[in-house]
Amino acid sequence: MNTALTQSKAALDKLERERSETLEKVENLRTDLRRMGEPTADETDMDTYEREKTLALVHSLERKLESLDRAIHLAQNGAYGICEQCGERIDPARLEILPQATLCLRCQRQFEQRNRRAIAL
């Protein structure tokens, strides 16, 4: 097996493991939310805070799942590790830390700056 194919398979395996672990975390948090039940007028502020915190974490993990799905799709098509914006290779250290990254660090920063400006307007 050639080196590029081996690396691609390893990346896909890592992404799928990360997706599976993230999905398990989401399911566990959703179970916790169901156990908490709906907030009532008698609930303490701490209970409400914990529920809101858990909901925010679920939403964050759902966004991560979307990113992982996108990266898996790219890996299946041989485009994993290539910046979707500029076409340059994404630093392997970045992919090690954030396997679902589809933008190089420079393009990611530009993306975030545009979003901050749009929100400020």
One Martini backbone bead per residue (centre of mass of N, CA, C, O) as a GRO file, in nm:
protein
  121
    1MET     BB    1   0.098   0.035   0.022
    2ASN     BB    2   0.082   0.352  -0.002
    3THR     BB    3   0.139   0.630   0.182
    4ALA     BB    4  -0.114   0.800   0.110
    5LEU     BB    5  -0.321   0.575   0.165
    6THR     BB    6  -0.244   0.523   0.458
    7GLN     BB    7  -0.297   0.812   0.560
    8SER     BB    8  -0.592   0.825   0.473
    9LYS     BB    9  -0.691   0.585   0.644
   10ALA     BB   10  -0.599   0.700   0.916
   11ALA     BB   11  -0.767   0.957   0.906
   12LEU     BB   12  -1.044   0.821   0.880
   13ASP     BB   13  -1.029   0.658   1.139
   14LYS     BB   14  -0.998   0.901   1.328
   15LEU     BB   15  -1.260   1.046   1.250
   16GLU     BB   16  -1.454   0.812   1.322
   17ARG     BB   17  -1.377   0.798   1.620
   18GLU     BB   18  -1.443   1.091   1.690
   19ARG     BB   19  -1.740   1.071   1.609
   20SER     BB   20  -1.822   0.845   1.802
   21GLU     BB   21  -1.743   0.993   2.065
   22THR     BB   22  -1.921   1.243   2.020
   23LEU     BB   23  -2.191   1.096   1.996
   24GLU     BB   24  -2.182   0.976   2.280
   25LYS     BB   25  -2.180   1.246   2.431
   26VAL     BB   26  -2.448   1.349   2.326
   27GLU     BB   27  -2.625   1.119   2.431
   28ASN     BB   28  -2.553   1.156   2.730
   29LEU     BB   29  -2.656   1.450   2.753
   30ARG     BB   30  -2.947   1.393   2.667
   31THR     BB   31  -3.006   1.207   2.901
   32ASP     BB   32  -2.955   1.415   3.120
   33LEU     BB   33  -3.177   1.610   3.028
   34ARG     BB   34  -3.415   1.415   3.070
   35ARG     BB   35  -3.365   1.383   3.376
   36MET     BB   36  -3.409   1.686   3.448
   37GLY     BB   37  -3.613   1.807   3.291
   38GLU     BB   38  -3.825   2.049   3.327
   39PRO     BB   39  -3.840   2.352   3.420
   40THR     BB   40  -3.926   2.524   3.711
   41ALA     BB   41  -4.019   2.771   3.930
   42ASP     BB   42  -3.859   2.614   4.178
   43GLU     BB   43  -3.598   2.638   4.068
   44THR     BB   44  -3.283   2.681   4.075
   45ASP     BB   45  -3.029   2.850   3.937
   46MET     BB   46  -2.837   2.605   3.916
   47ASP     BB   47  -3.018   2.419   3.749
   48THR     BB   48  -3.041   2.611   3.510
   49TYR     BB   49  -2.744   2.637   3.455
   50GLU     BB   50  -2.687   2.335   3.395
   51ARG     BB   51  -2.882   2.310   3.158
   52GLU     BB   52  -2.757   2.532   2.978
   53LYS     BB   53  -2.475   2.410   2.967
   54THR     BB   54  -2.559   2.141   2.836
   55LEU     BB   55  -2.688   2.261   2.583
   56ALA     BB   56  -2.432   2.403   2.478
   57LEU     BB   57  -2.268   2.142   2.449
   58VAL     BB   58  -2.449   2.002   2.247
   59HIS     BB   59  -2.424   2.218   2.024
   60SER     BB   60  -2.118   2.199   1.996
   61LEU     BB   61  -2.110   1.893   1.922
   62GLU     BB   62  -2.287   1.917   1.669
   63ARG     BB   63  -2.086   2.094   1.515
   64LYS     BB   64  -1.860   1.888   1.523
   65LEU     BB   65  -2.006   1.670   1.362
   66GLU     BB   66  -2.027   1.835   1.103
   67SER     BB   67  -1.719   1.863   1.066
   68LEU     BB   68  -1.658   1.561   1.058
   69ASP     BB   69  -1.833   1.493   0.814
   70ARG     BB   70  -1.676   1.673   0.621
   71ALA     BB   71  -1.396   1.539   0.661
   72ILE     BB   72  -1.482   1.257   0.575
   73HIS     BB   73  -1.562   1.331   0.291
   74LEU     BB   74  -1.281   1.430   0.210
   75ALA     BB   75  -1.132   1.164   0.268
   76GLN     BB   76  -1.298   0.989   0.063
   77ASN     BB   77  -1.191   1.209  -0.178
   78GLY     BB   78  -0.878   1.297  -0.116
   79ALA     BB   79  -0.901   1.607   0.052
   80TYR     BB   80  -0.755   1.570   0.302
   81GLY     BB   81  -0.559   1.847   0.419
   82ILE     BB   82  -0.707   2.059   0.241
   83CYS     BB   83  -0.773   2.370   0.181
   84GLU     BB   84  -1.079   2.512   0.090
   85GLN     BB   85  -0.967   2.800   0.017
   86CYS     BB   86  -0.640   2.774  -0.098
   87GLY     BB   87  -0.515   2.458  -0.133
   88GLU     BB   88  -0.345   2.404   0.097
   89ARG     BB   89  -0.179   2.257   0.331
   90ILE     BB   90  -0.240   2.127   0.632
   91ASP     BB   91  -0.112   2.118   0.920
   92PRO     BB   92  -0.052   1.833   1.093
   93ALA     BB   93  -0.074   1.958   1.378
   94ARG     BB   94  -0.361   2.062   1.341
   95LEU     BB   95  -0.489   1.780   1.278
   96GLU     BB   96  -0.414   1.652   1.547
   97ILE     BB   97  -0.590   1.853   1.718
   98LEU     BB   98  -0.796   1.914   1.447
   99PRO     BB   99  -0.930   1.685   1.242
  100GLN     BB  100  -1.180   1.878   1.122
  101ALA     BB  101  -1.010   2.050   0.958
  102THR     BB  102  -1.055   2.270   0.644
  103LEU     BB  103  -0.853   2.491   0.742
  104CYS     BB  104  -0.617   2.684   0.759
  105LEU     BB  105  -0.499   2.906   0.976
  106ARG     BB  106  -0.519   3.158   0.797
  107CYS     BB  107  -0.814   3.110   0.695
  108GLN     BB  108  -0.944   3.092   0.973
  109ARG     BB  109  -0.879   3.379   1.063
  110GLN     BB  110  -1.029   3.520   0.833
  111PHE     BB  111  -1.305   3.402   0.895
  112GLU     BB  112  -1.329   3.515   1.187
  113GLN     BB  113  -1.302   3.814   1.111
  114ARG     BB  114  -1.552   3.830   0.931
  115ASN     BB  115  -1.753   3.744   1.153
  116ARG     BB  116  -1.696   3.973   1.353
  117ARG     BB  117  -1.775   4.201   1.159
  118ALA     BB  118  -2.066   4.106   1.105
  119ILE     BB  119  -2.159   4.121   1.403
  120ALA     BB  120  -2.086   4.428   1.448
  121LEU     BB  121  -2.302   4.529   1.227
   0.00000   0.00000   0.00000
